[in-house]
Amino acid sequence: MSTQTAGPVSALDAIYGRRSVRSFTSQKLEKTTVRALLDAAVQAPTAMHEQPWVFVVIQDAQLLTMLSDRVKAAWMLEAAFYRDVHVKPGSSLHDDFVKRLADPEFSVFYNATTLVVIGARRTDSFVVADCWLAAENLMLAASALGLGTCCIGSAVPALNAPKVKVALGIPAEVTSIAPIIVGVPAGSAAPVVRREPEVVCWK
């Protein structure tokens, strides 16, 4: 797979260049590329050097469609809870997302060809933090390779449903924590303005 980077990328380039991508080409990532991202993920800091993370990689188009449909159904059934995690009811963003959920053609994975799920066999606050640290490493590595990523937190309830675990081959004892789509961006994502760091104490 050819990446979109012209040369070596610094850590700061990857950090400032990373975007949440929601439009992808149909190009499927090679296993060597996905493996490189996983290898980068496990370089993350980890409490007590426990390295609790496990990974699920889904590239099968039919499984991704099935999972997307499950996610949309779960959101529609429990919309009052899950939608409010992200935006307040009544906002235009909220209303637009509800409309998209009702569209049978809409994929919560934005047609990305790869979904990487980071999880663990047990969860506590440190394990969850470790998994998200691994997720950030994976996303920055993808950014350095010219790939796009986006966290799909709405998929977590569906991924942890017993029937979905069976369908995907996820062991019953594994809890999914950080689902991340990865793929080749279909265009460039616009920069997002960030607030200045709010320093509440500096002595």
Secondary structure by P-SEA (a helix, b strand, c coil): ccccccccccaaaaaaacccccccccccccaaaaaaaaaaaaccccccccccbbbbbbccaaaaaaaaaaaaaaaaaccccccccccccccaaaaaaaaaaacccccccccccbbbbbbcccccaaaaaaaaaaaaaaaaaaaaacbbbbbccccccccccaaaaaaacccccccccbbbbbccccccccbbbbccccccccc
